[in-house]
Amino acid sequence: MKSGFISIIGRPNVGKSTLLNAILGEKIAITTDKPQTTRNTIRGIYTREEAEGEEGLQMVFIDTPGIHKPRNKLGNFMTESAIGTFKEVDVILFITDDKLSAGPGDQYILDLLKDIPTPKILVLNKIDKTGPEDFRQAYEEYEKTGIFSEIIGTSATEGKNVDTVLAAAESFLEEGPMYFPADMVTDHPERFIVSEII
């Protein structure tokens, strides 16, 4: 069986929690249009049991609070919490929904990432709302940075290319233990999930 830990990072409101929910097929992470909704680090567990011709797999996804230049103590704590996962995981999924040239937010994250040796996959989310020319420009801008092993366009709300993201992340994982029971989708208690959604 392959197993490992994957961090989901990005600016606030780019679809990190929506992607996690799409991967798991369940709503365990809160999703709203309001930035900074995810204030806790949420772990989502994706397990594919061993079947004929298919290896078993367990991915533990860490959905982090949106990364931004902190303006106060809470913002600083949330950003440090997200950054703290970079070296502890096997793969980093960096999610964005815009061109690199659109603003300083993604550049700030790239500067944090560039010296981290962990494999990094860029997920260009919300392709259902992006024209082909804008997507091409965004793809090329990020490709030029030389930071990412792969760049994948997705629509987390529509479930487009979510399987491609999973396959890309799996390619960096090695043989390992099953960390959680196969039927577990999060290590947080039910009360926490309910409080997140409320």
C-alpha positions in Angstrom: 0.0 0.0 0.0 1.1 3.6 -0.7 0.4 6.2 1.9 1.4 9.7 2.8 0.5 13.3 3.8 -0.5 16.0 1.4 -0.8 19.7 2.4 -3.4 21.8 0.6 -2.3 25.5 0.5 -3.2 28.7 -1.2 -4.6 32.2 -0.7 -7.9 32.5 1.1 -11.0 31.7 -0.9 -9.4 29.8 -3.9 -11.3 26.5 -3.3 -9.0 24.5 -1.0 -11.8 23.2 1.1 -14.0 22.6 -1.9 -11.3 20.5 -3.5 -10.9 18.5 -0.3 -14.6 17.8 -0.1 -14.6 16.8 -3.8 -11.7 14.4 -3.2 -13.5 12.8 -0.2 -17.0 12.9 -1.6 -18.2 14.3 1.7 -18.5 17.7 3.2 -16.0 17.8 6.1 -14.5 21.2 5.4 -16.5 24.4 5.5 -16.9 26.3 2.2 -18.2 29.8 1.8 -17.5 32.9 -0.3 -16.1 34.6 2.9 -12.3 34.5 3.1 -10.6 33.0 6.1 -13.4 30.7 6.9 -11.1 27.7 7.6 -9.4 28.7 10.9 -8.4 25.2 11.9 -6.2 22.7 10.1 -8.5 20.0 8.9 -7.3 16.5 8.0 -9.3 14.6 5.4 -8.5 10.9 4.8 -8.8 9.3 1.3 -8.5 5.6 1.3 -8.6 3.2 -1.7 -8.6 -0.4 -0.6 -6.5 -2.9 -2.4 -8.5 -4.5 -5.3 -7.6 -6.8 -8.2 -4.9 -5.0 -10.3 -5.1 -1.9 -8.1 -2.7 -1.1 -5.2 -4.1 0.1 -1.9 -3.7 3.8 -1.1 -4.2 6.2 1.8 -3.7 9.9 1.5 -4.1 12.2 4.5 -4.9 15.7 3.3 -4.2 18.7 5.5 -6.5 21.6 4.5 -4.8 24.7 5.9 -6.1 28.2 6.5 -5.5 30.6 3.6 -2.0 32.0 3.5 -1.7 35.8 3.3 0.6 38.4 4.7 -0.6 38.6 8.3 -2.0 41.9 9.6 -2.7 40.8 13.2 -1.9 38.0 15.7 -4.7 35.7 14.5 -3.6 36.1 10.9 0.0 35.5 11.9 -1.0 32.3 13.8 -3.1 31.0 10.9 -0.3 31.7 8.3 2.4 30.1 10.5 0.1 27.1 11.0 -0.1 26.6 7.2 3.6 27.2 6.6 4.4 24.7 9.4 3.1 21.9 7.2 5.4 22.4 4.3 8.3 20.2 5.5 6.2 17.7 7.3 4.3 16.4 4.3 5.1 14.2 1.2 3.4 16.5 -1.3 2.2 20.1 -1.4 -0.9 21.0 -3.5 -0.8 24.7 -4.1 -4.2 26.0 -5.2 -4.8 29.2 -7.1 -7.6 30.6 -9.2 -5.8 33.4 -11.1 -2.7 34.4 -13.0 0.5 35.0 -11.1 0.6 38.5 -12.4 -2.9 39.2 -10.9 -1.6 40.3 -7.5 1.1 39.8 -4.9 -0.7 37.1 -2.8 0.5 34.1 -4.9 4.0 35.5 -5.3 4.2 35.7 -1.5 3.4 32.0 -1.3 5.8 31.1 -4.1 8.6 32.9 -2.2 7.8 30.7 0.8 7.8 27.6 -1.3 10.8 28.0 -3.6 13.4 26.5 -1.2 11.2 23.7 0.1 12.3 20.4 -1.3 8.9 18.7 -0.9 7.3 17.9 -4.4 4.8 20.6 -5.4 1.8 20.4 -7.6 0.0 23.5 -8.8 -3.8 23.3 -9.1 -5.3 26.0 -11.2 -8.9 25.9 -9.8 -12.2 27.3 -11.1 -11.4 26.6 -14.8 -15.2 26.6 -15.3 -15.0 30.4 -14.9 -11.8 30.9 -16.8 -11.5 31.4 -20.6 -8.9 29.4 -22.5 -6.6 32.4 -23.1 -6.5 33.3 -19.4 -5.9 29.7 -18.4 -3.0 29.4 -20.9 -1.5 32.6 -19.6 -1.8 31.5 -16.0 -0.3 28.1 -16.9 2.7 29.6 -18.6 3.4 32.2 -15.8 3.5 29.4 -13.2 5.4 27.0 -15.4 8.2 29.6 -15.8 8.8 29.6 -12.1 10.2 26.1 -12.3 8.8 25.3 -8.9 6.1 22.8 -9.8 6.4 19.1 -10.8 2.9 19.3 -12.4 0.3 21.9 -13.2 -3.3 20.8 -13.4 -6.5 22.8 -14.2 -9.5 21.8 -12.2 -13.0 22.8 -11.2 -13.5 21.6 -7.7 -17.2 22.6 -7.6 -17.9 20.5 -10.7 -15.4 17.7 -9.9 -13.4 18.3 -13.1 -9.9 16.7 -13.1 -10.1 15.9 -9.3 -9.0 12.3 -10.3 -6.0 13.8 -12.2 -4.9 15.7 -9.0 -5.2 12.5 -7.0 -3.1 10.5 -9.5 -0.5 13.2 -9.6 -0.2 13.3 -5.8 -0.1 9.5 -5.6 2.8 9.3 -8.0 5.0 10.9 -5.3 4.0 8.6 -2.5 5.9 5.5 -1.4 5.0 2.3 0.3 3.8 3.0 3.8 1.4 2.0 6.6 -2.4 2.6 6.7 -2.6 5.4 9.3 -6.3 5.4 9.8 -9.1 2.8 9.4 -10.4 2.5 5.8 -13.9 4.0 6.6 -12.5 7.1 8.4 -12.7 10.4 6.3 -11.4 12.7 9.0 -9.6 12.5 12.3 -11.8 15.2 13.8 -14.8 14.3 15.9 -18.3 14.7 14.6 -18.9 17.7 16.9 -16.0 19.6 15.3 -17.3 18.9 11.8 -20.8 20.1 12.8 -19.3 23.3 14.4 -17.2 23.9 11.2 -20.3 23.7 9.0 -22.5 25.8 11.3 
